[in-house]
Amino acid sequence: MDGSNLPERQIAISESAARRVALLREQENATDAFLRIAVSGGGCSGFQYGFSFDDTRQDGDQVFERDGVQVIVDDTSLDLLNGAEIDFVEDMMGASFQIKNPNAASSCGCGNSFSVG
């Protein structure tokens, strides 16, 4: 089986998130960098999200783009992020990247950690 019949895995990047990544790249003078999102074990709910700027792609990285901004997710993390939307939200509590993840059965109050069913 070559996997060609499997549905394509995707994440969405909001316009607000793309604008914020572009601004941060400019502020950091890192115009060639992309935002890497990774899921790792830990956090108060079992898995936690990690955000970092990176300029090196690894085997298995998947690239998602909006408005010239690239977001990279490794293959293993994408299994847990498939169908998620990456957003940047500013409210009275502050400003942060947020992930609306349909795979999360529950999440912690801060939104940085989640569990799967």
N, C-alpha and C positions, 0 to 999 in steps of 0.2 A: 504494500500500500504506500503510495507516494505522498499522501496528505493533500492532494489536490481537491478532494471532495470535502475537506474540512472547511467550516466557515472561517473567514478571515477575522483575526483578532484585531480590535481597534480600541483606541482611546480618543476622546475628544478634548480639544484645547479651547477654552473660551477666549473670546476677544480680549477680555480683561487680563487673563493670564498671559496671553501672547504679548500684550502691551507692556506688562510688568517685567517679563523676561527680557524684552528688548531694552527697557530702561535700565535694568540691573546690569546687563551686558555692557551698555554704554558707560555706566558709572564705574564699573570694574575694569574698563578698557580691555574687554574680552570679547571683541566682536566675532571671533571665530568659535566661541564656546557655545555649548548647547546645555539645556537643562536636563540633567539625568534624574530620573525618578526610580527608586529601587524599593522593594519590599524586603524586610528582614524580620527574623523572629525576634520577639521581645515586645516591649510596651505593656501596658496594663491589660490589653485584650488579646494578646497572642502574636500579632504581627504589627509592625510599625512602618510608616512611610519615611523615606529619606530623600531629600532634595539636595542636589549639588550641581555646580557648574563643572563641566568636563570638556576637554577638547580631543579626547581619544575614544574611538569606538572599539568595542570588543566584538569577538565572534558571537553571534546570536542576538546582538542589539537590534531592536526594531526602532525605526525612525518615524515620528509623526510630526507634521508641520502645519503651522498656521501663520499667515501673514509674514513669512520669511523667518519665523522662529522655529527652531527644531527642539523637540523633546525626545529623548532617548530612553527606552525602557529595555532592560535585559529580558531575555526570553522567559526565564523562570518567574520574574516579577509580573510579566504581562499576563501569565496565567491567572494571577490574583487581581489584576487590574482591568481585564478585558471588559469593555463596555463602560468604563469609568469616564468621568469628565473632570479635567483639571481646571480649576477656577482660581481667580484671585479676588478676595473679598476684603473690602474695607468697611468696618462698622465701628460702633462705639467701643468694642472690645479690642480693636486694633486692626492690623492688616496682615493677611496671611494667605498662602496658597492653601486651597482646600481640594480634597478629592471626593467627588460624589461617586462612590463605588457600589454598583449593584450586586457585587459578590460578597459584600460585608454583611454578615448576619447580625452583627452588633458592633458598636464602636464606643470608644471612651468619650467622656465629656469634651475633651480638647480636640477630638477629631484626628489625632495623630496616630491612633492605634485602632485596630479592628480585629474581629474574629470572623471565621467562615463557618458555615453550617456544617 
